[in-house]
Amino acid sequence: MIELIKSLRIVPVVAISDASKAADLASALVAGGLPIAEITLRTPASLEALKIAASNKDLLVGVGSLRTGEDLKKAIDVGARFAVSAGFSPTVAVEAEKQGIPYFPGVSTPTEMLQAINAGISTLKFFPAETLGGVAALKAMSAPFPGINFMPTGGISAANAKEYLSLPSVVAVGGSWMVAQKLIDAGDFDTIISLTKEAVEVCAP
């Protein structure tokens, strides 16, 4: 799965408040050439939306904004195939290992990076990337950890994604600009397809 993420180079980060929009969103991402989505647990509709999106067999669906191992179990039950959190959660790490799925924890300091690495995790989410100092900060903080990969997320856009992807330690970026919640709420899937195609082009090697 990490190889697929490396090849796609971008993971759409989705917040969805109306589960009935999930099927069209999944189809839009596939049509735009980006068959992956991180559905965040930020709204009451998130789990149902994840279940619907995961029913699209062409889309690799993961769960984001995890807090506990119990959250992860519920997400896996409805189709999540990878796990993401804003920070490092030991209970999520244990559950992800037990369930055999990749876990990408958020880290913002070298101490957190070490904690995640010592838990056996080698691909980390640098979050919130732009707030923490962007490309320069990630370059400096990742230097003591050769062999560790990063997926910076937070403030990533079409304007700066390529700069992050130029770092050897970055395997992909996370972003929501092509799947903005206002576009999903409005049912504007044509714009989502267009922005997704643009994102794929921007992030291409």
N, C-alpha and C positions, 0 to 999 in steps of 0.2 A: 504493500500500500504506500509506503514512503516513496517508492520508486515512481508510482503514479503521481503522487503529489509533486515530486521533483520535476516530472515531465510537464505537469500543468502549470507549475510556477506561481499559481495564485489560488487561494481558497476564499470564496465568497463567504462573508460573515453575515448571517441572516437573522433579523429580529422580525417576527411575524405575529401580528395580533389577531388575525382572522384565518383560522385553519382552512377555510374553504378556498383560500387563495394558494394553498401549498402545491396543489397538482399543477396549476398553470405556471407557478414559479419554477418548479422542477423542470417542466417542459421548456421553459424559456432559457434556463441555464444550459440544458442539453443542446437546444437549437443554436445558442450562442457559442457553442464549442467549449464549454467549461462544465463538464459533467461531475461537479463536486459541490457540496455545500456544508457549511457548519451552521446548524440550526441552534441558536442560543436559547437558553432557558430564561428568557427575560419577560415573557408574557404568559398569562394563564393558558393560552392556546398553543404553547410551544411543543408540548409532547404530542398532541394530536397532529399538529402541522408536520412534525418530524415523521410520524407514522405514515402520513399521506405522501410526503416527499420520498420517503424510503421505498414506497411501493412502485416508484419509477425505477425499473431495473437498470436503466442506463445511467443513473445518478448514484454516486457514492456519497452517502450522508453521514455526517458526524454530529456530535452534540457539543455545544459550547456553554460557557458560563456555569460550569459544574462547580458545586460546592462540596458534595459528599459522595461517598461510594454508593449510597442508596439512590441518589440522583442518577448516577451512572447506570445502575441496574435497571431502573425504570426506562431509561433511554435505550439501552440495549434491547430490552423486551419489545420495543416498538421499531427497531431497525437501525439504531446507531452503530456505525462500524469504526469510528474513531472518537477520541475524547479530547476536549480542550477546556482549560479553565483559565481564569484571569490571574490566578496565583498558583503556587504549588500546594496541592492537597495530598498529604500522605494517604488518606483513606481512599481517594480516587486512584492514586497510584497502585495501591494494593488490589483494589477491585479490578482495575484495568488489566493488571498482570494475571489475576485469577481468570478473567474472562478472555484473555488472549487478544486484546485489542490495543492499538497504539494510543498512548496518552501524551499530549503535548501541553505541559503546564506553562503558565505564564511566569516569567521571571523578570525582575527589574534591577537586581543587584548581583554582584559576584557571589555573595553568600547564598542567595536563592539558587543560583546556577549550580553551586556545589551541592546543595541539598538534593536537587533533582538528579544531578549526575550520580551522586552516591546512592540514589534509589534505582539506578540502572537505566535512567532515561537519557537518550543521546540526541534527541531533537526537541528544542525548547522554543516556546513562544516568547519573544522579546516584546513586552507590553507594559505601558502604552508607548510605542516606539518613538513617535515624534515628541511627545511630552518629555521623554527621558533624554532627549538630545539627538535623536535621529541616527543617521548613518554613522556619524563620527563617534557617538557614544557606543553604538553596537560594535563598531570596529575595535574600539579600545577595550571594551569589557569582554569581548569574545577572544581576544588575543591570548590570555592565559589558558584557554581551553581548546587546544588543537583537537580536531576530530569530532567536535560537538557542532551540531547543525542548529540553525535558528530559522524561525518563521516570524519575522517582525509583524506586528499588528498594532493598529491604533494610529490614526492620522495618515495612513497610506492612501495614496490616490494615483490617478493616471499620471500625474505630474512627477511623482517621486518614486514610484515603484521600481523603475529600472535602476535607479541609483542603489537601492537596497539589494536588488538582485545581482548587482555587479560584485558584491562581496562574496568571496569564496565560501564563507561559512553559511550563507543564506540559501536555503533550498527552495523557499517559496515565501510569498507575502500573504498576509490576510487583509482583506479589505471589504468594505460594504458599499463603496460608491456606485457599483453597478446594480446593487440590490437594495437601494435605499428604501427604508420602511414606507416613506410617503409614496413611492412608486408602486410598491406592493399593495398598499391600502387603496390606491386609486385604480388598481387593476391595469396599470400601464405596462403590460408585458412586452409590447413592441419596443418601448424605450429600454427596458431591461435587456432584451435580446441585443439591441444595438450597442448599448454600453458594455455588455459582456463580450461581444465580438471585438470592440475596441480595446478592452482590457487584455484579452488574449493576444492581440497584436502588439500592444505596448509591452507586455511581459515576455514576449517570445525571445528566445536566445539570440 
